[in-house]
Amino acid sequence: MMNFKILLSLLLLSSTVIFTPIVIAGNDEHGHEEENHGEPTSEGAAEHDEAGVVKLTNEQMKLAGVIVKPLQLQKLRSIVQAPGEVAFNTYKTAAITPRITAQLIKRHVVLGEHVKKGQAIATLSSVEMAEAQGNVLVTYQEWRRVKKLGKKIVAERRYIEAQIKWELAKAKAKAYGMTQGQIDRLVKSSNFSRANGRFDLVALIDGTILKEEYIVGQQIEPGQELNVITDEASLWVMANVAPAIANQITVGNKATVQWGEQRFPATVSQIYHNLDEVTRTSRIRLSVENKKDSLHAGLFVETQIEISTQQETDRVMLVPEHAVLRSPDGDWQVLVEQDEAGEFKGIEVELLGIRNGQAIIEGLAIGTPVVVKGAFFVQSELAKSGFEIHNH
C-alpha cells in the first residue's frame, strides 16, 4: 500500500514538471503579441507624417475668401494722429443759379432729395428768356428753309447769314439757362406759344440737395444760389497737424478716418501751404469714400496719417495683423502654402511688432507664400485635421 502511494506521488510530480514549460511558452507568445501591437505600423507612421498639414479644395478657399501672397520686403511707415472735420468735396459739388432775372414759379425737388444729372430742379419765367425763345424759333425756321433750298438756289451770303443767326440764337438761349434738350423740344413743337419765357434749371451732377433758399413766386437775381447739390459718396476730411509734422507728409500717403467705432480708408489729396490763423497748424486734406452715407459734413473725426522719415528707410516683412495667429503651443505662426496648391502648414515666426494694422515678422524667406486673408479658417481646418488624426 505504501508503495502505491509513493508511485502516485511520483506520477503527479512528473506531470507538473512536464506542463510547466508549456504554460511559460504560452505566456511568452502572448507577451510578444502585445509588444507587436504597441509598435506603430508603416501605415500609422504615414498618417503621423501628415499631421500639421491641411489640404483645402479650390471651392473651400473661394467660399472662405482665402488669399495667398508671397512675402515681400515693404517700407515701414509711422503714423500721426490728428483731429479732423468732414467737409464737402467741392470738386463734386454744384450750385444751381440763374443767369438772368426771373421769377420762380415751380419747384421740382425738396431738401435732402437725391437727384440725377439733367433732372429739373426748378422752373423759372423771364421776359428776357421769352424774347430769346422767340428768336430761336424765327431763326430756326429761316435756317431750315434756306438749308432746304440749298446753296445753288439761295445766295451764299444769305445762306451763311441764316446759319449764323440760328447759331447765335441758340447760344443766347443757352447763356440764359436753356439746355440743348430744351431748345430741341422747343423747335420741334408746332405750338409756338411754348416760347413763353419759361425754362428749367437742371441738376449739373448726380447728388443730394443740401441747400434750398427760395420760395415759389420769388424773383431771383442772376447768380443767386438756389440750391447746392453734392455727391456725398466722396467727401473730404480737413485734418490739422503741426507744421513740422506736415513736412513729413506727402500727397498720396495712406490715412484712416475714425468716427466712433467706424473706420474709413482715406488718402492724402492736398497739403495746404498756409497755416490756420487761429490754431497755427497746417491743414491736410484727406479724400475718403463714403459709399454707405455714414459721414456727413461738419462731423468731427479722428485721423491717422502715414508719415515718412529719413530713419524709416529699412524694409521689413509685413503681413496683415490677422494673418498672424497663435499656434497650439502658444507661439506666433503664419499659414504657409506648401509645394502643392491648397496645402497649408502652420510655420512659427517671430512677431517683432504691429504697426498700422500690419504685423512685422521674421523667420521666413522672401517669396514664401503666406495666407494673408482667411487665416483663421485655414487654422480651424488644420486643427480639425489634427484632431481626426489623433482620434484615429
C-alpha positions in Angstrom: 0.0 0.0 0.0 2.8 2.3 0.9 4.5 1.5 -2.5 1.3 2.6 -4.3 1.2 6.0 -2.6 4.8 6.6 -3.4 4.2 5.7 -7.1 1.1 8.1 -7.3 3.1 11.0 -5.9 5.9 10.4 -8.4 3.4 10.5 -11.2 1.8 13.8 -10.1 5.3 15.4 -9.7 6.3 14.3 -13.2 3.1 15.8 -14.7 3.8 19.2 -13.1 7.4 19.3 -14.5 6.2 18.3 -18.0 3.4 21.0 -18.2 5.3 23.9 -16.7 7.4 24.8 -19.8 4.2 24.7 -21.9 2.5 27.4 -19.7 5.6 29.6 -19.8 5.8 29.3 -23.6 2.2 30.3 -23.9 2.7 33.5 -21.8 5.8 34.4 -23.7 3.9 34.2 -27.0 1.2 36.4 -25.7 3.7 39.0 -24.5 5.2 39.2 -28.0 1.8 39.8 -29.4 1.2 42.8 -27.0 4.6 44.2 -27.9 4.0 44.0 -31.6 0.5 45.6 -31.1 2.1 48.6 -29.4 4.6 49.3 -32.2 3.3 51.6 -35.0 2.7 50.1 -38.4 4.0 51.6 -41.6 0.5 52.8 -42.3 0.2 54.6 -39.0 3.6 56.2 -39.5 2.5 57.7 -42.8 -0.6 59.3 -41.1 1.6 60.7 -38.5 3.8 62.3 -41.1 0.7 64.2 -42.5 -0.1 65.7 -39.1 0.1 69.5 -39.1 -0.8 69.8 -42.8 -4.3 70.5 -44.2 -5.5 70.2 -47.8 -8.2 72.6 -49.0 -10.1 72.4 -52.3 -10.4 75.4 -54.6 -14.1 75.6 -53.7 -13.3 75.8 -50.0 -10.7 78.5 -50.5 -13.1 80.5 -52.7 -16.0 80.3 -50.2 -13.8 81.2 -47.2 -12.1 84.0 -49.2 -8.6 82.6 -48.6 -5.9 84.7 -50.3 -2.2 83.7 -50.5 0.5 86.1 -51.4 4.3 85.8 -51.4 6.2 87.6 -48.6 7.9 90.8 -49.8 10.0 93.4 -48.1 8.0 96.6 -47.6 8.7 100.1 -46.4 7.5 100.7 -42.9 5.8 104.0 -42.2 4.9 105.7 -39.0 1.5 107.5 -38.4 0.5 110.7 -36.8 -2.9 111.1 -35.1 -4.7 114.4 -35.7 -8.3 115.8 -35.2 -10.3 116.5 -38.4 -13.6 117.7 -39.7 -15.6 116.3 -42.5 -16.3 118.7 -45.4 -18.0 118.6 -48.8 -15.9 117.6 -51.8 -16.1 120.9 -53.7 -14.9 119.1 -56.8 -18.2 117.1 -56.7 -20.4 120.0 -55.6 -22.5 122.2 -57.8 -24.5 125.4 -57.2 -27.8 126.0 -59.1 -28.1 129.6 -60.1 -30.0 131.5 -62.8 -28.1 133.7 -65.3 -30.9 136.3 -65.8 -33.5 137.9 -63.6 -36.5 135.6 -63.4 -39.5 134.6 -61.3 -39.5 131.2 -59.7 -42.9 129.6 -60.5 -42.4 125.9 -59.6 -40.1 123.7 -57.5 -39.4 120.1 -58.6 -37.3 118.8 -55.7 -37.1 119.1 -51.9 -34.3 119.4 -49.5 -32.4 116.1 -49.0 -33.7 114.5 -52.2 -31.2 112.6 -54.4 -31.2 113.8 -58.0 -29.7 112.7 -61.3 -27.8 114.9 -63.7 -30.2 116.7 -66.0 -33.2 116.4 -63.7 -35.3 119.5 -63.4 -34.7 121.4 -60.1 -37.0 124.5 -60.5 -39.0 126.2 -63.3 -38.5 130.0 -63.8 -40.1 132.5 -66.1 -38.5 135.6 -67.6 -39.3 138.3 -70.2 -35.7 138.1 -71.5 -36.0 134.3 -71.9 -39.3 134.8 -73.8 -37.5 137.1 -76.3 -34.6 134.6 -76.6 -37.0 131.7 -77.3 -38.9 133.7 -79.9 -35.7 134.5 -81.7 -34.8 130.8 -81.6 -38.0 129.9 -83.3 -37.7 132.6 -86.0 -34.1 131.9 -86.8 -34.7 128.1 -86.9 -37.5 128.4 -89.4 -35.4 130.7 -91.6 -32.4 128.4 -91.4 -34.5 125.4 -92.1 -36.0 127.0 -95.3 -32.6 128.2 -96.6 -30.9 124.9 -95.9 -33.7 123.1 -97.8 -33.3 125.3 -100.8 -29.5 124.9 -100.8 -26.6 127.0 -102.0 -27.5 126.5 -105.7 -30.7 128.5 -105.3 -30.0 130.8 -102.3 -27.2 133.2 -102.4 -24.2 132.2 -100.4 -24.4 135.3 -98.3 -28.0 134.7 -97.3 -27.1 131.0 -96.6 -24.3 131.9 -94.2 -26.3 134.7 -92.5 -29.2 132.4 -91.8 -26.9 129.8 -90.3 -25.0 132.3 -88.2 -28.3 133.9 -86.8 -29.5 130.4 -85.9 -26.3 129.5 -84.0 -26.3 132.9 -82.2 -30.0 132.5 -81.2 -29.2 129.0 -79.7 -26.1 130.4 -77.9 -28.1 133.2 -76.4 -30.8 130.9 -75.1 -28.2 128.6 -73.6 -26.5 131.5 -72.0 -29.8 132.5 -70.4 -30.2 129.0 -68.9 -31.8 126.7 -71.5 -30.3 123.4 -72.3 -29.8 121.9 -75.7 -32.6 119.4 -75.0 -35.0 122.2 -74.1 -34.1 124.0 -77.3 -34.6 120.9 -79.4 -38.1 120.3 -77.9 -39.0 123.9 -78.5 -38.2 124.0 -82.2 -39.7 120.6 -82.8 -43.0 121.7 -81.3 -45.6 123.1 -83.7 -47.1 125.1 -80.8 -45.2 128.4 -80.9 -46.9 129.5 -77.7 -44.2 127.5 -75.9 -42.0 130.5 -76.3 -43.4 131.9 -73.1 -40.2 132.6 -71.3 -40.4 129.5 -69.0 -37.3 127.4 -68.6 -36.0 124.8 -66.1 -32.8 124.9 -64.0 -31.4 121.3 -64.0 -29.0 119.4 -61.9 -25.5 119.6 -63.1 -24.4 116.4 -61.3 -25.8 113.3 -59.5 -26.1 114.1 -55.9 -28.2 115.2 -52.9 -30.0 118.6 -52.5 -28.2 120.1 -49.5 -29.3 123.8 -49.7 -32.6 125.3 -50.7 -33.1 129.1 -50.3 -36.2 130.2 -52.2 -39.9 130.3 -52.2 -42.3 129.9 -55.1 -43.1 133.3 -56.6 -39.9 134.9 -55.5 -37.9 137.0 -58.0 -34.5 135.5 -58.5 -31.5 137.6 -59.5 -28.6 136.5 -61.7 -26.1 134.4 -59.7 -28.4 134.0 -56.7 -27.8 130.5 -55.3 -31.0 128.5 -55.2 -29.7 125.0 -54.5 -26.5 123.2 -53.7 -26.0 119.7 -54.9 -23.2 117.4 -53.7 -22.1 113.9 -54.2 -21.7 112.6 -50.7 -20.2 109.3 -51.9 -16.8 111.1 -51.8 -16.0 113.6 -49.1 -13.1 115.5 -47.7 -11.7 115.5 -44.2 -9.6 118.5 -43.1 -7.0 117.4 -40.5 -4.8 119.8 -38.5 -1.2 118.9 -37.8 1.9 120.7 -36.5 3.8 122.3 -39.3 6.9 120.2 -38.5 4.8 117.0 -39.0 3.2 118.3 -42.2 6.7 118.5 -43.8 6.9 114.7 -43.4 3.6 114.0 -45.1 3.3 113.7 -48.9 0.3 113.6 -51.3 -0.8 110.0 -51.8 0.1 108.8 -48.3 -2.5 106.5 -46.8 -4.7 107.5 -43.9 -7.6 106.3 -41.8 -10.6 108.3 -40.7 -12.3 107.1 -37.5 -15.7 108.2 -36.3 -17.0 106.3 -33.3 -16.3 102.6 -34.0 -16.2 103.0 -37.7 -13.0 103.3 -39.7 -12.7 104.6 -43.3 -9.6 104.3 -45.5 -8.5 107.6 -46.9 -5.7 109.2 -49.0 -3.8 112.5 -48.6 -5.0 114.6 -51.5 -3.6 118.0 -50.6 -1.3 119.8 -48.2 -2.1 123.4 -47.6 0.8 125.9 -47.5 -0.9 128.5 -45.4 -1.4 128.0 -41.6 -4.7 128.2 -39.9 -4.9 131.7 -38.4 -6.5 130.5 -35.2 -4.7 127.2 -34.4 -1.5 127.9 -36.2 -1.5 124.4 -37.6 -1.1 123.1 -41.1 -4.2 121.6 -42.8 -4.1 118.3 -44.5 -6.9 117.4 -46.9 -7.9 113.7 -47.0 -10.2 112.1 -49.6 -12.4 109.5 -48.2 -15.1 107.2 -49.8 -18.5 107.4 -48.2 -20.4 104.8 -50.1 -22.7 103.9 -47.2 -23.5 107.5 -46.4 -22.1 107.2 -42.8 -20.2 110.5 -42.8 -21.6 114.0 -43.2 -20.1 117.4 -43.5 -19.5 119.0 -40.1 -18.7 115.8 -38.2 -15.6 115.9 -36.0 -13.4 112.8 -36.5 -10.0 111.4 -35.6 -7.5 110.7 -38.3 -4.3 108.6 -38.6 -2.0 109.7 -41.4 1.1 107.9 -42.6 4.4 109.9 -42.4 7.8 109.1 -43.8 11.1 109.9 -42.0 14.7 109.5 -43.1 15.2 106.9 -40.4 12.5 104.7 -41.8 14.2 103.6 -45.0 14.6 100.0 -44.0 12.3 97.4 -45.5 10.7 94.7 -43.4 8.4 91.7 -43.9 4.8 92.8 -43.4 1.6 90.8 -43.3 -1.9 91.8 -42.2 -2.3 91.6 -38.4 -5.0 89.0 -38.7 -2.7 86.7 -40.7 -0.5 86.0 -37.6 -2.2 83.6 -35.2 -1.3 81.6 -32.0 -0.1 78.1 -32.6 -1.3 75.3 -30.2 1.8 75.7 -28.1 1.2 79.5 -27.8 3.8 80.7 -30.3 3.1 83.0 -33.2 2.6 81.4 -36.6 1.5 82.1 -40.1 -0.1 79.6 -42.5 2.3 78.8 -45.4 1.2 77.1 -48.6 3.3 74.0 -49.4 4.5 72.8 -52.7 1.1 71.6 -53.6 -1.6 74.3 -54.2 -4.2 74.4 -51.4 -1.9 72.5 -48.9 -1.1 74.6 -45.8 1.0 74.2 -42.7 1.5 76.4 -39.7 5.0 77.8 -39.5 6.2 79.6 -36.4 7.6 83.1 -36.8 8.9 85.9 -34.6 6.5 88.8 -34.2 8.5 92.0 -33.9 5.6 94.3 -33.6 2.3 95.6 -35.1 2.1 99.0 -36.9 -1.0 100.4 -38.6 -2.7 97.0 -38.7 0.4 95.3 -40.2 2.4 92.7 -38.4 6.2 92.8 -38.6 7.6 89.3 -38.7 10.9 87.4 -39.1 11.8 83.8 -39.7 10.7 83.1 -43.3 12.4 83.6 -46.6 11.3 86.3 -49.1 8.8 84.9 -51.5 7.3 82.4 -49.1 3.5 82.0 -50.0 1.6 83.0 -46.9 -2.2 83.2 -46.2 -2.9 86.9 -45.9 -6.7 86.6 -45.8 -8.8 83.8 -44.3 -6.0 82.6 -42.0 -8.5 81.8 -39.2 -10.5 79.5 -41.4 -7.3 77.6 -42.5 -6.2 77.3 -38.9 -9.6 75.9 -37.9 -9.4 73.3 -40.7 -5.9 72.5 -39.6 -7.0 71.9 -36.0 -9.9 69.7 -37.2 -7.5 67.7 -39.3 -5.1 67.1 -36.4 -7.9 66.1 -34.1 -9.2 63.5 -36.5 -5.7 62.0 -36.9 -5.2 61.8 -33.2 -8.5 60.0 -32.7 -7.7 57.6 -35.5 
